[in-house]
Amino acid sequence: MNRVLFKGNEVITEAAIAAGCRFYAGYPITPQNEITASMARRMPESGGVFMQAESEIAAINLCFGAAVAGTRAMTSTSSPGFSLMQEAISFLAGCEISCVIANVMRGGPGLGNIQPSQADYFQAVKGGGHGDYHNLVLAPFSVEEAYAMTLLAFELADRYRNPVILLADGMLGQLMEPVDLELGPPASFPTRDWKLDGAQGRKPRSIKSLLMNDGVLEKHNYHLAAKYRTMQKEVRWEIDRQEGSELLVVAYGSSARAAKAAVREARAQGLKVDWFRPRTLWPFPSEALKDAARRSGRVLTVEMSLGQMVEDVKLAVAGGTPVDFFGRPGGAVPTPAEILAAIRQSLSRRTTV
C-alpha cells in the first residue's frame, strides 16, 4: 500500500496517468491550475503529450483530435472555461468519442471569483451544449475518491464512447489528504475499432456528427438514447441511515462533507437524521433517493449554489415527500453549524405540518 499526501488537483493527474491517459491539453485557470501544472511535468515523464492550448476552446478540440486517433485524452478547467467547452462536448457526444473533462468549479456567474462553488450542476448534468445528449457525471467527495473516480471516468468513457465529466470544486481541488495509490502499468482498454489511424489495408472510416440525409440524424438520436438508457446502470450513491429517521439530508461533493459533519452533530443531540450522497450526478440515483426519502418523510438538500441539484431531488421524490433547501452561492461554503441550523428548521416544519 503506497499511502501519499496529495492535493485534490494533483491526484487527478496521477490517476489519469495510471488510467492510461497519454494526451492532455489545457489552459490555465484557477482553482484547477495544479492539474495543468502537474500534467506539464508528469505527461512527458509517462511517454505522453502535454499541450498548453491558447484557449479552453482549443484545449477541448485538441483532445477531440487525439481521442479520434485512439488516444485516451483529458482536459481540465474551471467554470468559465467549462462554458467555452460546451460546443465541443456536444460534438464529442454526437460523434461518440470518449474523453474525460475535469471541472473544478468556482464562483459565478461571469468571471465571479476563485472560491469553491457547485453552480455548474445544470451545465454538467443537463448538457450545456446543444442537442439531445448526456454526459456521465461523477462527483468526488474526497481526495482519495477523486483518484478512484478519475480511474473510473476513463473506464466509463471507453465503455460507452461518451464524454465523462469529473465534477469537483475549488475546495476539493485545493484540499490535501492521504491517498492509497496503486500505480501499476497503464490500464488496458478496449480495442478502438472505430478510431481514425489511416486506412492502409482496410476500408476507410468516417466519424462525423453532420448527418444531413433525411431521417439519418433522427435514427442516430434514437441510437444515442438507447445507449443513455444502458448507462443508467452506472448509478452510484452512498447513504448513512438510522432507524426512525425524520429527515434525509442530501448533498454531493464538498457540501456533503459539511453536511455529514452536521448530521453527526445532530445525532449527538438526539435528532433522527439520515445522510444521502449522490456519487453520480448523471445518472442520478433517483430510485434510491426516493426510497430513502419515503423512509424519512422529509428532505433537506444542501448545495454551494442557490439550488440546482434540488430540482432533481424534487423530481426523484415526485411530490411524495416535502423538500427543503439550504445553499450559499458565489463561492460561499456552508458550515456544519449553518447546516445544523437548517436541519433544525426542517424538523420544525415537519412537526408543525
C-alpha positions in Angstrom: 0.0 0.0 0.0 1.5 3.3 -1.2 0.0 6.0 1.1 0.9 9.5 -0.1 -0.3 13.0 0.9 -1.8 14.6 -2.2 -3.7 17.7 -3.2 -7.0 17.0 -4.9 -6.0 18.6 -8.2 -2.7 16.8 -8.3 -4.2 13.4 -7.6 -6.4 13.7 -10.6 -3.2 13.9 -12.7 -1.8 10.8 -11.1 -5.0 8.8 -11.6 -5.3 9.9 -15.2 -1.7 8.6 -15.9 -2.4 5.4 -14.1 -5.6 5.0 -16.2 -3.5 5.2 -19.4 -4.2 8.8 -20.4 -1.4 9.9 -22.8 -2.7 13.2 -24.1 -3.6 16.3 -22.1 -4.4 19.8 -23.4 -5.4 22.6 -21.1 -5.4 26.3 -20.5 -4.6 27.8 -17.0 -7.5 28.9 -14.8 -7.8 29.0 -11.0 -8.6 26.9 -8.9 -7.6 23.9 -11.1 -4.1 25.1 -12.2 -2.3 22.3 -10.3 -3.8 19.8 -12.8 -2.3 21.7 -15.7 1.0 22.3 -14.0 1.4 18.7 -12.8 0.3 17.4 -16.2 3.1 19.5 -17.8 5.6 17.6 -15.7 4.1 14.1 -15.5 2.8 13.6 -19.0 6.2 13.7 -20.7 7.6 11.5 -17.9 5.0 8.9 -18.8 5.6 9.0 -22.5 2.5 11.1 -23.2 1.9 14.5 -24.8 1.2 17.7 -22.9 -0.1 20.8 -24.8 -0.9 24.2 -23.3 -3.6 25.5 -25.6 -4.3 29.1 -26.5 -7.8 28.8 -25.0 -10.2 26.3 -23.5 -11.9 26.0 -26.9 -8.6 24.9 -28.4 -7.9 22.6 -25.5 -11.1 20.5 -25.8 -10.8 20.3 -29.6 -7.2 19.2 -29.3 -8.5 16.4 -27.0 -11.2 15.6 -29.6 -8.5 15.1 -32.2 -6.3 12.9 -30.0 -9.3 10.8 -28.9 -10.4 10.3 -32.6 -6.9 9.0 -33.3 -7.3 6.4 -30.5 -5.6 8.0 -27.5 -7.0 8.3 -24.0 -7.3 12.1 -23.7 -8.2 14.5 -21.0 -8.6 18.2 -20.3 -9.4 20.2 -17.2 -10.8 23.6 -16.4 -12.8 25.7 -14.0 -16.3 27.2 -14.5 -15.8 30.0 -17.2 -13.6 27.7 -19.2 -16.1 24.9 -18.9 -18.6 27.2 -20.5 -16.3 27.7 -23.5 -16.0 23.9 -24.0 -19.7 23.1 -24.3 -20.0 23.1 -28.1 -17.1 20.6 -28.4 -18.6 18.4 -25.7 -21.8 18.2 -27.7 -19.7 17.2 -30.7 -17.9 14.5 -28.7 -21.2 13.1 -27.6 -22.7 13.3 -31.1 -19.6 11.5 -32.6 -19.5 9.0 -29.7 -15.9 9.9 -28.8 -14.5 9.1 -25.3 -13.0 12.0 -23.4 -12.6 13.0 -19.8 -13.2 16.6 -18.7 -12.4 17.7 -15.1 -14.3 20.8 -14.0 -13.1 22.2 -10.7 -16.0 24.6 -10.1 -15.6 28.2 -8.9 -18.0 31.0 -8.0 -20.0 32.7 -10.7 -21.8 33.9 -12.8 -19.4 35.6 -15.1 -15.8 35.6 -14.0 -17.0 35.5 -10.5 -14.2 34.6 -8.1 -11.9 31.7 -7.4 -13.7 30.3 -4.4 -15.4 26.9 -4.4 -18.9 26.6 -5.9 -21.4 24.0 -7.2 -23.2 26.2 -9.6 -22.2 24.3 -12.7 -24.5 21.4 -11.9 -27.1 22.3 -14.6 -24.3 22.8 -17.2 -22.7 19.4 -16.5 -25.8 17.3 -15.8 -28.3 18.7 -18.2 -25.9 19.2 -21.0 -24.6 22.8 -21.6 -24.3 22.3 -25.3 -26.9 21.8 -28.0 -28.9 18.7 -28.9 -30.2 15.6 -27.1 -27.2 14.2 -25.3 -25.9 13.3 -21.9 -22.6 13.3 -20.1 -21.7 10.8 -17.4 -21.0 13.0 -14.4 -19.0 11.8 -11.4 -18.9 13.9 -8.1 -15.9 13.0 -5.8 -16.3 13.6 -2.1 -12.6 13.3 -1.0 -9.1 13.4 -2.5 -9.0 9.6 -2.4 -12.3 9.4 -4.2 -11.1 11.9 -6.8 -8.3 9.4 -7.5 -10.7 6.5 -7.8 -13.3 8.4 -9.8 -10.7 9.6 -12.3 -9.7 6.0 -12.9 -13.4 5.1 -13.3 -14.0 8.1 -15.6 -11.6 6.8 -18.2 -13.1 3.3 -18.0 -16.6 4.6 -18.5 -15.6 6.9 -21.3 -14.2 4.0 -23.2 -17.0 1.6 -22.3 -19.7 3.9 -23.6 -17.8 6.0 -26.1 -19.0 9.1 -24.3 -17.7 12.2 -22.6 -17.3 11.8 -18.8 -17.3 14.9 -16.5 -15.4 14.8 -13.2 -17.3 17.5 -11.3 -15.2 18.7 -8.4 -14.9 22.2 -6.8 -12.2 24.6 -5.6 -12.3 23.2 -2.1 -11.7 19.6 -3.1 -9.1 20.7 -5.7 -7.0 22.5 -3.0 -7.6 20.0 -0.2 -4.7 17.8 0.9 -5.5 14.3 2.2 -3.7 10.9 2.3 -4.4 8.6 -0.7 -3.6 4.9 -1.2 -2.1 4.8 -4.7 -1.9 1.6 -6.7 0.2 2.9 -9.6 0.8 0.0 -11.9 1.3 -0.2 -15.6 -1.1 1.8 -17.8 -4.6 0.3 -17.8 -5.7 -1.8 -20.7 -8.7 -0.6 -22.7 -10.9 -1.9 -25.4 -9.8 -2.1 -29.0 -10.9 1.1 -30.7 -12.1 -0.4 -34.0 -13.6 3.0 -34.8 -10.5 5.2 -34.5 -9.1 7.1 -37.4 -5.5 6.0 -37.8 -5.1 5.7 -41.6 -6.8 3.3 -43.9 -3.9 1.2 -45.1 -5.1 -2.4 -45.5 -8.7 -1.7 -44.6 -11.8 0.3 -45.7 -11.8 4.0 -44.8 -13.7 5.1 -41.7 -15.7 8.2 -41.0 -16.6 10.0 -37.8 -18.9 12.9 -38.0 -22.0 14.5 -36.4 -23.3 16.3 -39.5 -26.0 13.9 -40.7 -27.9 15.6 -43.4 -29.8 12.8 -45.2 -33.5 12.5 -44.4 -34.1 10.6 -41.2 -30.4 9.8 -40.5 -30.0 12.2 -37.6 -33.3 11.1 -36.0 -32.1 7.5 -36.2 -28.8 8.4 -34.6 -30.5 10.2 -31.8 -32.6 7.1 -31.1 -29.3 5.1 -31.0 -27.8 7.5 -28.5 -31.0 7.4 -26.4 -30.7 3.6 -26.2 -27.1 4.0 -25.1 -28.1 6.5 -22.4 -30.7 4.1 -21.1 -27.9 1.5 -20.7 -25.8 4.0 -18.9 -28.4 4.1 -16.1 -26.8 1.0 -14.6 -23.7 3.1 -13.7 -25.7 5.0 -11.0 -23.8 5.2 -7.7 -24.7 6.7 -4.3 -23.9 6.5 -0.5 -26.3 6.5 2.4 -25.8 6.7 6.2 -29.1 5.5 7.6 -30.5 5.0 11.1 -33.8 3.7 12.4 -36.6 6.1 12.9 -35.2 8.9 10.8 -37.3 12.0 10.5 -35.2 13.9 7.9 -32.9 13.0 5.0 -30.0 15.4 4.2 -28.9 15.2 0.6 -25.7 16.7 -0.7 -22.8 16.0 -3.0 -19.1 16.8 -3.2 -17.7 19.2 -0.7 -21.2 20.2 0.5 -21.7 16.5 1.5 -18.6 16.7 3.7 -20.0 19.6 5.7 -23.5 18.0 5.7 -22.1 14.8 7.1 -20.5 16.7 10.0 -23.8 18.4 10.6 -25.7 15.1 10.6 -23.1 13.7 13.1 -23.7 16.6 15.4 -27.4 16.4 15.0 -27.4 12.7 16.0 -25.3 13.5 19.0 -28.0 16.0 20.1 -30.7 13.3 19.7 -32.1 14.3 16.3 -33.1 11.5 13.9 -31.4 12.4 10.6 -30.1 10.4 7.6 -27.5 11.4 5.1 -27.5 10.7 1.4 -24.8 11.5 -1.2 -25.2 11.0 -4.9 -21.8 9.8 -6.3 -23.0 10.0 -9.8 -25.0 13.2 -10.8 -25.9 11.7 -14.2 -27.2 9.1 -14.0 -28.9 10.5 -10.8 -29.8 7.9 -8.1 -33.5 8.8 -8.3 -34.9 5.4 -7.1 -32.5 5.1 -4.2 -33.2 8.6 -3.1 -37.0 8.2 -3.5 -36.9 5.1 -1.2 -34.7 6.9 1.4 -36.9 10.0 1.4 -40.0 7.9 1.9 -38.4 6.3 5.0 -37.5 9.7 6.5 -40.6 11.7 5.5 -38.8 15.0 4.7 -35.7 16.0 2.7 -33.2 18.8 3.1 -30.9 19.4 0.1 -27.6 21.3 0.7 -25.6 22.9 -2.1 -23.0 25.5 -2.7 -25.4 27.3 -5.0 -28.9 28.8 -4.9 -30.4 25.4 -5.8 -29.7 23.2 -8.8 -29.5 19.6 -7.7 -32.6 20.3 -5.6 -34.6 20.1 -8.8 -33.5 16.5 -9.4 -34.2 15.7 -5.8 -37.8 17.0 -6.2 -38.2 15.0 -9.4 -37.0 11.9 -7.7 -39.5 12.1 -4.8 -42.2 13.0 -7.3 -44.2 15.1 -4.8 -44.3 12.3 -2.3 -42.0 14.0 0.2 -41.5 17.6 1.2 -38.1 19.0 0.1 -36.4 21.9 1.8 -33.3 23.7 0.6 -30.2 25.4 2.1 -27.5 26.8 0.0 -24.9 29.5 -0.3 -23.9 31.0 -3.7 -21.0 32.9 -5.1 -18.1 30.9 -3.6 -19.5 30.8 -0.1 -19.2 27.4 1.7 -21.9 26.2 4.1 -20.6 25.4 7.5 -21.7 22.4 9.6 -23.2 24.8 12.1 -25.3 26.5 9.4 -26.4 23.2 8.1 -27.3 22.0 11.6 -29.5 25.1 12.0 -31.2 24.3 8.6 -31.7 20.7 9.9 -33.5 22.0 13.0 -35.6 24.3 10.8 -36.6 21.5 8.5 -37.5 19.3 11.5 -39.6 22.1 13.0 -41.6 22.3 9.7 -42.2 18.6 9.9 -43.7 18.9 13.4 -45.9 21.9 12.5 -47.4 20.4 9.3 
